[in-house]
Amino acid sequence: MNSGVPLGRIFGTEIRAHWTWVFLLALITVVFGGELSAQTKDGFDPVWGWGTAIVTAVLVFASVTVHELAHVGIARRNGIGGNVVVVQMLGGTYLMEARPRTPGQELRTALAGPVLSLAMLLVFGAAAGFLELVWGASDNVPQGIAAAAFVADVLALFNLLLATINLIPGYPMDGARIVHAISWARSGSEEVATATASRVGRLVGVGVMLVGAALVPLTDLWPGLALIVAGWLLIGSSRVLDRRALLQSLIAGARVSDALDSEPARIPPQLTLDVFAGEYLGDRLGAAALVERGQELLGMIGTAQIRRIPRRKWPSMRTEQAMVPLGSVPRTSGDAELWPALEILERSGLDALLIGTGEQVSALFTRRSAAHLIRQRAEEHAKQSAAAMPPRGFFGRRQPPAPPSARPSSAAWPPGPPAAPPSEPTTAPTDDTDETHDTDDTQR
């Protein structure tokens, strides 16, 4: 979620562009530039044609960026602000500093982007209509006016498409968050809301696939095939919500202290990255280490830092050049709930959080230690589920509970009232399940 090429900051929010925009901007420029440059009889010369195409591509990207910044702006007004926006092909992701605490906060944040896109549709549509009204009947339209009308038309249609697609109730579209917020408000349960949003997303995906399958024999192959692929992606992405709900149930009640790396590796700042990667990023020591000079703690380094550096530079680059300074690493406490800590870890884009105050770091909460805890809990859950199943009968079928007539004759049937429990147990109770309270990673 923290992926993307950093472009700068706007209103305190870092803007990143997904790599697919390189191809999308090039495609928009080439298609529109070639088409407009060929319209010399309509007043476009090659310079105006290619210039208009470049401006259109840039403003299309800006429309998506503004759409995402609208989410962040409303989130900040509701106290759950964000600090990173990753602009993707038809929308993007925005990282909130905290999860919505009420359905209203989530609904307002989710609606902000589509509402602003619809507002931009009205603005650009009005501009295109005004230019058409004033210059539509003229036989000698200036190239600047023709270019402005073309840009306004394209941006109006694009913002309509952007709002419409983002209102589809399938994860990770804004429509899925809207469904989640409405279901949360009606049921009062986030778990029920997550299950509802996932189910609605799968149904929409199936519907889109059916429409695509119907279009294949009726129209051209490619539109129908595109809808089939889009529906399949909606179904697959909606399962992310199911996995998220399962993960939350596995780590319910767990604390950060259940998933600590209590003995993190401590390395000198002059250690080269090739040695660090080979010796300190294995399974034995985890995915992050503290960098210290003598008794002075300088920062933290992990996989997230060295993977951004070309491997050819590892032998000559030292850990102090690639580490995250101590003051820039988020902190949490061992008593904190595990799920919010995982969300902080995901938003940070780092491999670990610090446990401790000041320079007194006692432990790390790492992605790897969290994954280990979640794996333990998943194994315990699987064992308990298997133990709760009735024994298999002949041909591998589960045997149903024995009917009353098949119960042992020594048991009175129907049973009488249960005996009163003794005031003190004669033997210590035993617990055969011995559930381990242990935790993973994340979407948010």
C-alpha positions in Angstrom: 0.0 0.0 0.0 2.9 2.3 0.5 4.1 1.5 -3.1 4.4 4.1 -5.8 6.8 6.7 -7.1 6.9 9.8 -4.7 6.0 13.0 -6.5 5.8 15.5 -3.7 3.5 16.7 -0.9 0.2 18.6 -1.1 -1.4 20.0 2.1 0.8 17.7 4.2 -0.1 14.6 2.2 2.6 12.7 0.2 1.5 12.0 -3.3 2.7 8.8 -5.0 2.0 7.5 -8.5 1.6 3.8 -9.3 3.9 2.7 -12.0 1.0 1.9 -14.3 0.5 5.7 -14.8 3.7 5.8 -16.9 2.0 3.6 -19.5 -1.5 5.3 -19.1 -0.1 8.8 -19.6 1.9 7.7 -22.6 -1.2 6.0 -24.1 -3.4 9.1 -23.6 -0.8 11.4 -25.1 -0.1 9.2 -28.2 -3.8 8.5 -28.9 -5.0 12.0 -28.5 -1.9 13.6 -30.0 -2.0 11.6 -33.1 -5.8 12.1 -33.6 -5.7 15.9 -33.0 -2.6 16.4 -35.1 -4.3 14.8 -38.0 -7.3 17.3 -37.8 -5.5 20.1 -39.6 -8.7 20.9 -41.5 -10.4 21.5 -38.1 -7.8 24.1 -37.0 -5.3 21.9 -35.2 -1.6 21.9 -36.3 0.8 19.3 -34.8 2.1 21.6 -32.1 -1.4 22.4 -30.8 -2.5 18.8 -31.2 0.4 17.2 -29.2 0.3 20.1 -26.7 -3.4 19.5 -26.1 -2.9 15.8 -25.7 -0.1 16.4 -23.1 -2.3 18.8 -21.1 -5.2 16.4 -21.2 -3.1 13.5 -19.9 -1.8 15.7 -17.0 -5.3 16.9 -16.0 -6.6 13.3 -16.1 -3.9 12.4 -13.6 -4.8 15.5 -11.6 -8.5 14.5 -11.5 -7.6 11.2 -9.9 -5.3 12.9 -7.4 -7.9 15.4 -6.4 -10.4 12.6 -6.0 -8.1 10.9 -3.5 -7.2 14.1 -1.7 -10.9 14.7 -1.1 -11.0 11.4 0.9 -8.0 12.6 2.9 -9.5 16.0 3.5 -12.7 14.7 4.9 -10.9 12.1 6.9 -8.8 14.8 8.6 -11.9 16.8 9.4 -13.2 13.7 11.2 -10.0 13.1 13.1 -8.8 10.1 11.1 -6.6 12.0 8.7 -4.2 10.5 6.2 -0.6 11.2 5.1 -0.1 9.2 1.9 -2.1 8.9 -1.3 -1.1 6.3 -4.0 -2.7 7.3 -7.3 -3.7 4.3 -9.3 -5.3 3.8 -12.7 -8.9 4.6 -11.9 -8.7 5.7 -8.3 -6.2 5.0 -5.6 -5.6 4.3 -2.0 -5.3 6.7 0.9 -3.7 5.8 4.2 -5.6 7.0 7.2 -3.9 7.7 10.5 -6.7 5.9 12.4 -9.6 3.7 11.5 -13.1 5.2 11.4 -14.6 5.1 14.8 -18.2 5.5 13.6 -20.2 4.5 10.5 -20.7 8.2 9.8 -17.0 8.9 9.6 -16.5 6.1 7.2 -19.5 7.1 5.0 -18.4 10.7 4.8 -14.9 9.8 3.9 -15.9 7.2 1.3 -18.4 9.6 -0.4 -16.0 12.5 -0.6 -14.1 11.3 -3.7 -17.1 10.4 -5.9 -18.9 13.6 -4.8 -15.9 15.8 -5.8 -15.6 13.9 -9.1 -19.2 14.6 -9.9 -18.6 18.3 -9.0 -15.7 18.4 -11.5 -18.0 16.7 -14.1 -20.4 19.6 -13.7 -17.6 22.2 -13.9 -15.9 20.8 -17.0 -19.3 19.9 -18.6 -20.5 23.5 -18.1 -17.2 24.8 -19.6 -17.6 22.6 -22.6 -21.2 23.6 -23.1 -20.4 27.3 -22.8 -17.6 27.0 -25.4 -19.9 25.1 -27.7 -22.7 27.6 -27.3 -20.4 30.6 -28.1 -18.2 29.1 -30.8 -20.2 26.1 -32.0 -21.7 28.0 -35.0 -18.4 29.6 -36.0 -16.5 28.4 -39.0 -13.2 29.9 -37.8 -12.7 28.7 -34.2 -9.3 29.7 -32.7 -7.0 26.8 -31.9 -6.9 27.7 -28.2 -10.7 27.6 -28.0 -10.9 24.3 -29.8 -8.2 22.9 -27.5 -10.0 24.1 -24.4 -13.3 22.6 -25.6 -11.6 19.3 -26.3 -9.9 19.2 -22.9 -13.2 20.1 -21.1 -15.1 17.4 -22.9 -12.5 14.7 -22.1 -12.3 15.7 -18.4 -16.0 15.8 -18.0 -16.4 12.3 -19.4 -13.4 11.0 -17.4 -14.7 12.4 -14.1 -18.1 10.7 -14.8 -16.3 7.4 -15.4 -14.2 7.9 -12.3 -17.2 8.6 -10.1 -19.2 5.7 -11.6 -16.5 3.1 -11.3 -15.6 4.1 -7.7 -19.3 3.8 -6.7 -19.3 0.1 -7.6 -19.8 -1.8 -4.4 -16.8 -4.0 -4.7 -13.5 -3.8 -2.8 -11.4 -1.7 -3.0 -13.8 0.8 -4.6 -15.4 3.5 -2.6 -18.7 1.8 -3.1 -17.6 -1.1 -0.9 -16.8 1.3 1.9 -20.2 2.9 1.5 -21.9 -0.5 1.8 -19.7 -1.3 4.8 -20.6 2.0 6.6 -24.4 1.6 5.9 -24.3 -2.1 7.1 -22.3 -1.1 10.1 -24.8 1.6 11.0 -27.8 -0.8 10.7 -26.3 -3.8 12.4 -24.0 -2.1 14.9 -21.3 -4.6 14.2 -18.2 -4.2 12.1 -17.9 -7.9 11.6 -21.4 -8.1 10.1 -20.7 -5.0 8.0 -17.5 -6.6 6.6 -19.3 -9.9 5.7 -22.1 -7.9 4.0 -19.6 -5.8 2.0 -17.8 -8.9 0.9 -21.0 -10.7 -0.1 -22.3 -7.7 -2.1 -19.0 -7.4 -3.9 -19.1 -11.0 -4.9 -22.7 -10.7 -6.2 -21.8 -7.6 -8.2 -18.8 -9.4 -9.6 -21.0 -12.3 -10.7 -23.4 -9.9 -12.3 -20.7 -8.1 -14.2 -19.4 -11.4 -15.5 -22.9 -12.5 -16.6 -23.4 -9.2 -18.5 -20.0 -9.7 -20.2 -20.8 -13.2 -21.1 -24.1 -12.0 -22.7 -22.4 -9.3 -24.6 -19.8 -11.7 -26.3 -22.3 -13.3 -28.7 -24.3 -10.1 -29.2 -21.6 -7.5 -29.8 -17.9 -7.5 -30.2 -15.7 -10.0 -28.3 -13.5 -7.5 -26.4 -16.1 -5.4 -24.5 -17.7 -8.6 -23.2 -14.3 -10.2 -22.4 -13.3 -7.0 -20.5 -16.4 -7.2 -18.4 -15.8 -10.8 -17.6 -12.3 -10.0 -16.4 -13.5 -7.0 -14.4 -16.2 -9.2 -12.7 -13.6 -11.9 -11.9 -11.3 -9.2 -10.3 -14.2 -7.9 -8.2 -15.0 -11.4 -6.9 -11.3 -12.0 -6.1 -10.8 -8.6 -4.4 -13.9 -9.0 -2.3 -12.4 -12.1 -0.8 -9.8 -9.8 0.8 -12.5 -8.7 3.2 -13.2 -12.3 4.2 -9.5 -12.8 4.9 -9.4 -9.6 6.9 -12.3 -10.7 9.0 -10.7 -14.1 9.5 -7.5 -12.4 10.6 -9.3 -10.2 13.0 -11.0 -13.2 14.6 -7.7 -15.0 14.9 -6.0 -12.2 16.8 -9.0 -11.1 18.8 -7.8 -10.2 22.4 -4.1 -10.5 21.5 -1.7 -7.8 22.6 1.6 -6.5 21.1 3.4 -8.3 23.9 2.3 -11.6 22.5 4.3 -11.0 19.3 7.5 -9.3 20.4 11.0 -9.8 19.1 12.4 -9.4 22.7 16.0 -9.8 21.6 16.4 -7.8 18.4 19.7 -7.8 16.5 21.9 -4.8 17.3 24.4 -3.9 14.6 27.1 -1.3 14.2 26.5 1.6 11.8 29.6 0.8 9.6 28.3 -2.7 8.7 27.8 -3.0 4.9 24.4 -3.9 3.5 25.6 -7.1 1.9 26.8 -8.5 5.3 23.7 -7.2 7.0 21.4 -8.9 4.4 23.3 -12.2 4.6 23.7 -12.4 8.4 20.9 -10.5 10.0 17.8 -10.9 7.8 17.5 -14.7 8.1 14.8 -16.6 10.0 17.0 -16.7 13.1 17.0 -12.9 13.8 13.9 -11.6 12.1 13.4 -8.9 9.5 14.7 -5.8 11.3 17.6 -4.7 13.4 18.6 -1.8 15.6 21.6 0.3 14.6 23.7 1.5 17.5 27.1 3.1 18.0 28.4 1.9 21.4 25.5 2.7 23.8 23.9 5.2 21.4 20.9 4.0 19.5 20.8 5.6 16.0 17.9 4.0 14.2 16.4 0.9 12.6 16.9 -1.0 9.4 15.1 -3.8 7.7 14.1 -5.4 4.5 12.0 -2.4 3.5 15.1 -0.2 3.4 17.6 -2.4 1.6 15.3 -3.6 -1.1 15.1 0.0 -2.4 18.8 0.1 -2.9 20.4 -1.7 -6.0 22.2 -4.8 -5.0 25.4 -3.7 -6.7 25.6 -0.9 -4.1 25.3 -3.2 -1.1 29.0 -3.9 -0.7 29.9 -0.2 -0.5 26.9 1.2 1.5 26.8 1.1 5.3 23.7 0.5 7.4 23.8 4.1 8.8 23.2 5.4 5.3 20.1 3.2 4.7 18.6 3.1 8.2 15.5 5.0 9.4 16.5 7.5 12.1 15.3 6.6 15.6 12.9 9.6 15.7 11.1 8.6 12.5 10.2 5.0 13.6 6.7 4.7 15.1 6.3 3.3 18.6 3.8 1.3 20.4 3.5 -0.4 23.8 3.4 -4.0 24.8 -0.1 -3.5 26.3 -1.6 -2.2 23.1 -4.1 -4.3 21.1 -2.5 -6.2 18.3 -4.8 -5.2 15.4 -4.3 -1.4 15.7 -0.6 -2.0 16.0 -0.6 -4.0 12.8 -2.4 -1.1 11.1 0.2 1.3 12.3 2.9 -1.0 11.0 1.2 -1.3 7.6 0.8 2.5 7.3 4.5 3.1 8.2 5.8 0.9 5.4 8.5 -0.3 7.8 9.3 -3.8 9.0 9.0 -3.1 12.8 7.7 -0.8 15.5 9.8 0.2 18.5 8.7 -0.9 22.0 10.0 1.5 24.7 10.5 5.2 25.3 13.3 7.6 24.3 16.4 5.7 23.5 15.4 2.9 25.9 14.2 0.4 23.3 13.4 -2.9 24.9 12.0 -4.9 22.0 10.7 -4.7 18.4 7.3 -5.6 17.1 8.1 -6.9 13.6 6.1 -8.2 10.7 7.8 -11.5 11.0 7.0 -11.9 14.8 3.4 -10.9 14.1 3.2 -13.5 11.3 4.6 -16.1 13.5 2.0 -15.5 16.2 -0.8 -15.5 13.6 0.5 -18.8 12.2 0.4 -20.3 15.7 -3.2 -19.1 16.3 -4.3 -20.4 12.9 -2.8 -23.8 13.8 -4.5 -23.8 17.2 -7.8 -22.8 15.5 -7.5 -25.7 13.0 -6.8 -28.2 15.8 -9.8 -27.0 17.8 -12.0 -27.2 14.7 -10.8 -30.7 13.9 -11.4 -31.8 17.5 -14.9 -30.4 17.5 -15.9 -32.4 14.4 -17.6 -35.8 15.0 -15.5 -38.9 14.2 -15.5 -40.2 10.6 -17.5 -43.3 9.9 -17.3 -45.8 7.0 -16.4 -44.3 3.6 -15.0 -41.2 5.5 -18.4 -39.8 6.4 -18.9 -38.0 9.7 -20.9 -40.0 12.1 -23.9 -38.1 13.5 -24.5 -38.1 17.2 -26.0 -41.3 18.5 -29.8 -41.2 18.8 -31.5 -41.6 22.2 -32.3 -45.3 21.6 -28.6 -46.1 21.0 -27.4 -44.6 24.2 -25.9 -46.9 26.9 -28.5 -48.6 29.0 -26.8 -47.5 32.2 -27.8 -43.9 31.4 -31.2 -42.9 32.6 -33.4 -41.7 29.7 -34.9 -39.2 29.7 -32.3 -37.7 32.0 -33.4 -36.2 35.3 -32.5 -32.8 36.5 -28.8 -32.1 36.7 -27.2 -32.7 40.1 -26.2 -29.6 42.0 -22.6 -28.7 41.5 -20.4 -29.3 44.5 -19.3 -26.2 46.4 -15.7 -27.1 45.9 -14.3 -29.3 43.1 -12.7 -32.5 44.3 -10.0 -32.4 41.6 -8.4 -29.5 39.7 -10.1 -28.9 36.4 -8.2 -29.8 33.3 -8.0 -28.0 30.0 -7.3 -30.3 27.1 -7.4 -27.5 24.5 -4.8 -25.2 26.1 -5.4 -22.4 23.6 -2.4 -20.3 22.8 -3.1 -16.6 22.8 -0.8 -15.4 20.1 -1.0 -13.0 16.0 -0.3 -11.1 11.2 -0.1 -8.6 8.6 -2.4 -6.5 6.3 -5.5 -3.1 3.5 -6.4 -1.7 4.5 
